[in-house]
Amino acid sequence: NEQLSLIQRFRKTVIGEYAEALIWAVALALVLTTFVVQAFKIPSGSMLETLQIGDHLLVNKFLYGLRNPFNDDYLIRGVEPKVGDIIVFRYPKIGLDYIKRIVGVPGDTLEMRNKVLYRNGVEVQEPYTQHSQPLIMIPGRDNWGPITVPADKFFALGDNRDDSADSRFWGFLDRNDIRGKAWRIYWSADGLSNIRLNRIGRAVE
């Protein structure tokens, strides 16, 4: 009986240790995903060729500030998002998370003429963009502006310019809607048969 009691106490101790470790692991994961890093999967081709459909990214949520998890207000503001940052944000119209590139920050004057972007009167060199419809000039998509980005707002476009629902169509992006900056690709696959090993570990830029 004494031996049985020792075994039972040992089992309870081991189970308790595993349970405590599991609780701490879950708590740490919740803290990390709430405040530090978020996983995001590329669902569409709006950022081609920079990001491929099926790329899985880690998003740095801490860079732009520490948020209140209950209302998304900033407890501490971090660095300001800048031109060229690829960001994950809450899509203003339906509340889903989207990914685009910032092309305008507060105070910038933007204009697009025949698919060419101008910032503060200067043509922007954008080697990362692609155009799938080079001969079609659509007002509002290929020609617009000039417009000036208001305080605490940003203007974001997809790199695949002719196939992207972005600020040209739904307007300025509020700073509070930005979730974080895309950081690194941790997995990339086009279905189960095409795992893109050469993209794994690549920085997003």
N, C-alpha and C positions, 0 to 999 in steps of 0.2 A: 504493500500500500504506500509506503514511504517512497519507494522507487517510482511508482505510478504518479504520485503527487509531484515529484521532481520533474518528470517528463511533461506533465500538464503545465507546470509553471514555465518550463523552458519553451514549450509551444506557444503559450500565451505571450511570452516575452518576444519571441521571434515574430509572431503575427503582429504584435504591437509595434515593433520596430519597422516592419514593412509598411504597415498602415501609416505610421508617422512619416516615413520617407515618401510615400505616395501623396500624402496630403501636402507636404512641402513642395513636391515636384509640381503638383497641380497649381498651387498658389504661385510658384515662381513662373510657371507658364502663363498664367493669367496676367501677372504683372508685366511680363515681357511683351505679350501681345497687346496689352492695353496701352503701355507707355513707350515701349522701345522699338519693337520690330513687328511687322505684319507681313504675312505671305500673300502674294497676289499672282493670279494666273492671267496671262494675256488671252482674251477671248476672241479678239477680232483683228483685222489687218490694218487698223487705223494708224499704227506706228511702224509699219513696214518701211524700209528694210531694217530699221534700228532694232525693233523687237518683233519676233516671229510669233505667230499663233501657236500656243502651247508652251511658250516660255513661262517658267515659274520664277517669280522674283521675290527677293527680300526687300521690304520698304522700311527705310529709317524714319520712324515716327517721332523720335526724340529731337531730331535736328532742328525743327522749326518751333519747338516748344513743348512744354508739359501741359497736358490737357486734363480738365475735369472729366472723368469717364461718364458722368451722368448727364452733362449738357453740352459737352464739346467746347466750352469756353476755355481760354488759356489760363492756367494757373501761373505759368512762367513762359514768356515768349522767348524763343531761341533766335537763331539767325533768320534774316529775312530771305524768303525765296528769291532767286535771281534768274535773270534771263539765261536760258539754256538748261535749267533744271528740268528733269523728267519727273513728273509728280503724279501721285495717285490722289484722287480727290472724290468727293461726293458729287455726283452728277446733279446739277441744280434742279432738273425737272422731275426726275423719278427716284432720286435717292440712292442709286447704285454707285459703286466705286468705278471710276474711269481712270485712264492714264493718258496724259498728253505732255507736251513740252511747253514751258513758259517762254513766250516771245515778247511779252510786254509787262513791265512792272509799274507801280504808281508813278505818274508824271510823264511816262513815255507817250509820244504821239506816234500812232501806227497808221500805215496805209498800205494797201495792196493794189498794184497796177499790173494787169495781165499776168497774174500769178506770182509776181515778184514782191516780196515784203520790204517795206521801208520803215525804219525806226528813226524818229527824230530827223527825218529828211534824208537819211543815208540808206542806201541799199544794203540789205542784210545778206551776208554770204551764208548760205544754208546747204552745205554739201550733203547733209543727212536726209534731205527731202527727196521725194519722188512724186512724179505726176503721171497718172495712168490715162488722163484724157488731155493731151497737150494742145489739141486744136479747139477745145470748147471753152469759151470765156463766159462764165456765168456770173452775172451781177450778184453781189453779196457773198459769193465764194471766191471768185478770181479778181474782182475789182470792188473795192470799198474804201471808205475813209476819206480824209483823215479823221481819226478818233483819238481822244486822250484818255489814258487809263486813270480812273479816280483813285483816291486814297484807299488803302487796304483792299484794293482789287487787283486782279491779274488777268492777262489775256493769254490763253493757251490754245495751241494748234497741234493737230496730229502731223507726224512726219510724212504720212501718206496723204498728201494734201487734197487730192481729188476724191478721197473716200474716207472722210473723217467728220464726225459730228462734234464740232468744237466751238470755241468762242465766237466764231463768225456767225453761228446760228442761234446760240443761246445766251450770248453776251458775256459780260465780265464774270470772273470767278472770285468769290469772296475768300479772303484769307482763312476764315474759320472753316471753310469747306475742304481745305487742303489737308489730307491725311498724313502725307509724308513724301520723302524723296526716294525714288527707285534707286536701289543700291547695287544689287548683284543678282545674277541669274544662278539659281541653285539646282535647277532641273530644266531640261528642254526636250520635248518629244512631240512628234507629229503622229499621234496614235501609238500603238504598242510596238509597231514594227520599225519605226524610225526614231531612235533615240539620238539626239544631236549632242554627242559628247563634246564636240569642239566649242559648244556654247556654255557648258557648265562651268561656273566660276567666273564668268566674264562680268566685268563692271558695266553698269548701265550708264551710257553717256551719249 
